[in-house]
Amino acid sequence: MPDLARHSPDPNEIHNFNDVVYRQYSMFEYHDVGVAHATHPYSSKWWEWPLDYVPVAYFYLDQRQDPSDPRQCCVSEVTSLPNPIVLWFGLFSVPFVAVLAFRLRNKAYALIVLDYVLQWVPWAGSPRITFAYHFYVNIPLICLCNAIALQHLSRWGKLARKHVAISTVSTGVYVTTVIAAFIFFYPILSAHPITWNAWHERMWIDKWIIGPG
């Protein structure tokens, strides 16, 4: 470990194996007791994360001269909101890939779904306060499942030739919608100044408005 290699004289750092063991205990105690009963307006339940229900706002600034005028500029925000189209499609694609893994005996698909479950479901038993960003390690896995689902939709369309148009259009609609959603939500991901009305149009769910608005 870096602390052991540096031989720091600081008594609060790690110097031996006993310190390593104690550090593990102190970290567990912090999560089990220290923040077990803490509250925060951005906190959320584990089952809410795949729904994109309660993102975390890292920055919000209202620079309007007249805060009562919703048409004035400018409001700036940086929020941790993942692309909702990606996450919501994942509500279908992850179970779909799980079914494929079972039916096709595909170990790669099974590994993706198992990784997804193991990085998410154990949080259900966590006593500490939790936030949506605890789930974000699963976003790459959701993207993989989305791609696999679209790939199989395309194959289905080619096998049933009369459905080629349906599969092609469906894939195109998904990709276009994801890109459009990224462009639409970009201002609240990057603190790009917009009017209050424009900011409020991007608050699709009431839980996305925490504090201001």
C-alpha positions as CSV (number, residue, x, y, z in Angstrom):
1,M,0.0,0.0,0.0
2,P,1.2,3.6,-0.7
3,D,1.0,4.5,3.0
4,L,3.3,1.6,4.0
5,A,5.8,2.5,1.2
6,R,6.0,6.1,2.2
7,H,6.9,5.4,5.9
8,S,5.1,8.6,7.0
9,P,5.6,9.7,10.6
10,D,1.9,10.8,10.7
11,P,0.3,8.6,13.4
12,N,-3.0,8.7,11.6
13,E,-1.6,6.9,8.6
14,I,-1.0,3.2,8.0
15,H,2.3,1.9,9.3
16,N,1.8,-1.9,9.9
17,F,-0.6,-4.8,9.4
18,N,-2.5,-3.9,12.5
19,D,-3.2,-0.5,11.1
20,V,-4.5,-2.0,7.9
21,V,-6.9,-4.2,9.8
22,Y,-8.1,-1.3,12.0
23,R,-8.6,0.9,8.9
24,Q,-11.0,-1.8,7.5
25,Y,-12.9,-1.8,10.8
26,S,-13.1,2.0,11.0
27,M,-14.4,2.2,7.4
28,F,-17.0,-0.4,8.1
29,E,-18.0,1.4,11.4
30,Y,-18.3,4.6,9.5
31,H,-20.8,3.1,7.0
32,D,-22.6,0.9,9.5
33,V,-23.0,3.6,12.2
34,G,-21.6,6.9,11.2
35,V,-23.9,7.5,8.2
36,A,-26.6,4.9,8.9
37,H,-29.1,7.4,10.1
38,A,-27.9,10.4,8.1
39,T,-30.4,12.2,5.8
40,H,-29.8,14.2,2.7
41,P,-32.2,15.7,0.1
42,Y,-30.4,13.9,-2.7
43,S,-30.4,10.5,-1.1
44,S,-32.3,7.7,-2.8
45,K,-33.3,4.0,-2.4
46,W,-31.5,1.3,-4.2
47,W,-34.6,0.3,-6.2
48,E,-35.0,3.9,-7.5
49,W,-31.6,3.9,-9.2
50,P,-32.5,2.1,-12.5
51,L,-35.5,4.4,-12.8
52,D,-33.3,7.5,-13.0
53,Y,-35.5,8.8,-10.2
54,V,-33.4,10.9,-7.9
55,P,-30.2,12.3,-9.5
56,V,-27.6,14.3,-7.5
57,A,-27.3,18.0,-8.2
58,Y,-23.7,19.1,-7.8
59,F,-24.1,22.8,-8.7
60,Y,-27.0,25.2,-9.1
61,L,-26.9,28.9,-9.7
62,D,-29.7,31.3,-10.4
63,Q,-28.4,34.6,-11.9
64,R,-31.7,36.1,-12.9
65,Q,-32.1,39.8,-12.0
66,D,-35.7,39.1,-11.3
67,P,-36.2,35.6,-9.8
68,S,-39.9,35.8,-10.3
69,D,-39.6,36.0,-14.1
70,P,-39.2,32.5,-15.5
71,R,-38.3,33.8,-19.0
72,Q,-35.1,35.5,-17.8
73,C,-31.6,34.2,-18.1
74,C,-29.7,32.6,-16.6
75,V,-29.9,29.4,-14.6
76,S,-27.0,27.0,-14.5
77,E,-26.8,23.5,-13.1
78,V,-24.6,20.4,-13.0
79,T,-26.6,17.3,-12.3
80,S,-25.5,13.6,-12.3
81,L,-28.5,12.7,-14.4
82,P,-27.7,9.8,-16.7
83,N,-29.3,9.7,-20.1
84,P,-32.9,8.6,-19.2
85,I,-33.4,6.9,-22.5
86,V,-30.4,4.6,-21.9
87,L,-31.5,3.8,-18.3
88,W,-35.2,3.2,-19.1
89,F,-34.4,1.0,-22.0
90,G,-32.2,-0.9,-19.6
91,L,-35.3,-1.9,-17.7
92,F,-36.1,-4.1,-20.6
93,S,-32.7,-5.0,-22.0
94,V,-31.1,-6.3,-18.8
95,P,-33.9,-8.9,-18.1
96,F,-33.9,-9.7,-21.8
97,V,-30.1,-10.5,-21.8
98,A,-30.7,-12.6,-18.7
99,V,-33.2,-14.6,-20.6
100,L,-30.9,-14.9,-23.5
101,A,-28.1,-16.1,-21.2
102,F,-30.3,-18.9,-19.9
103,R,-31.8,-19.9,-23.2
104,L,-28.5,-19.7,-25.3
105,R,-26.3,-20.9,-22.4
106,N,-24.2,-17.8,-23.2
107,K,-21.6,-17.3,-20.4
108,A,-20.7,-13.8,-21.6
109,Y,-24.3,-12.7,-21.3
110,A,-24.6,-14.4,-17.9
111,L,-21.5,-12.6,-16.7
112,I,-22.8,-9.2,-17.7
113,V,-26.1,-9.8,-15.9
114,L,-24.4,-11.3,-12.8
115,D,-22.0,-8.4,-12.6
116,Y,-25.0,-6.0,-12.8
117,V,-26.9,-7.8,-10.0
118,L,-23.9,-8.1,-7.7
119,Q,-23.0,-4.4,-8.1
120,W,-26.6,-3.3,-7.4
121,V,-28.7,-5.7,-5.3
122,P,-26.4,-5.9,-2.2
123,W,-27.1,-2.2,-1.7
124,A,-30.6,-3.3,-0.6
125,G,-29.1,-4.5,2.7
126,S,-26.9,-1.5,3.3
127,P,-27.6,0.4,6.5
128,R,-26.0,3.6,5.3
129,I,-27.5,6.5,3.4
130,T,-27.2,5.9,-0.4
131,F,-27.2,7.9,-3.5
132,A,-27.8,7.3,-7.2
133,Y,-24.1,7.5,-8.0
134,H,-23.7,4.1,-6.2
135,F,-25.5,2.6,-9.2
136,Y,-23.5,4.3,-12.0
137,V,-20.9,1.5,-12.2
138,N,-23.8,-0.4,-13.9
139,I,-24.3,2.1,-16.7
140,P,-21.6,0.5,-19.0
141,L,-23.3,-2.8,-18.4
142,I,-26.7,-1.3,-19.3
143,C,-25.2,0.0,-22.5
144,L,-23.9,-3.4,-23.3
145,C,-27.4,-5.0,-22.7
146,N,-29.0,-2.3,-24.8
147,A,-26.6,-3.0,-27.7
148,I,-27.2,-6.8,-27.3
149,A,-31.0,-6.3,-27.3
150,L,-30.8,-4.1,-30.5
151,Q,-28.5,-6.6,-32.1
152,H,-31.0,-9.4,-31.5
153,L,-33.8,-7.2,-32.7
154,S,-31.9,-6.7,-36.0
155,R,-31.2,-10.4,-36.3
156,W,-34.9,-11.1,-35.8
157,G,-35.8,-8.7,-38.5
158,K,-33.4,-10.3,-41.0
159,L,-34.7,-13.8,-40.2
160,A,-38.3,-12.7,-40.6
161,R,-37.8,-10.6,-43.7
162,K,-41.2,-9.0,-43.5
163,H,-40.1,-7.4,-40.1
164,V,-36.8,-6.0,-41.4
165,A,-38.2,-2.5,-41.6
166,I,-39.6,-2.7,-38.1
167,S,-36.3,-3.7,-36.6
168,T,-34.3,-1.2,-38.6
169,V,-36.7,1.7,-37.7
170,S,-36.8,0.6,-34.0
171,T,-33.0,0.7,-33.8
172,G,-32.8,4.0,-35.6
173,V,-35.4,5.5,-33.3
174,Y,-33.5,4.3,-30.2
175,V,-30.2,5.7,-31.3
176,T,-31.7,9.0,-32.5
177,T,-33.6,9.4,-29.2
178,V,-30.5,8.8,-27.1
179,I,-28.6,11.4,-29.1
180,A,-31.5,13.9,-28.9
181,A,-31.8,13.3,-25.2
182,F,-28.1,14.0,-24.7
183,I,-28.3,17.3,-26.6
184,F,-31.5,18.2,-24.8
185,F,-30.1,17.6,-21.3
186,Y,-26.6,18.8,-22.0
187,P,-27.2,22.3,-20.4
188,I,-28.0,20.8,-17.0
189,L,-25.1,18.4,-17.3
190,S,-22.6,21.2,-18.0
191,A,-23.8,24.3,-16.2
192,H,-24.6,25.9,-19.6
193,P,-26.7,29.0,-18.8
194,I,-30.4,28.8,-19.8
195,T,-33.6,30.5,-18.9
196,W,-35.5,29.2,-15.9
197,N,-38.3,28.0,-18.2
198,A,-35.8,26.0,-20.3
199,W,-34.3,24.5,-17.1
200,H,-37.8,23.6,-15.8
201,E,-38.6,21.9,-19.1
202,R,-35.8,19.5,-18.4
203,M,-37.2,18.5,-15.0
204,W,-39.3,15.7,-16.3
205,I,-39.8,14.2,-12.8
206,D,-40.6,16.1,-9.7
207,K,-37.8,14.3,-7.8
208,W,-35.3,15.9,-10.3
209,I,-36.1,19.2,-8.7
210,I,-34.4,19.3,-5.3
211,G,-34.1,22.7,-3.6
212,P,-34.5,25.2,-6.4
213,G,-37.7,25.4,-8.5
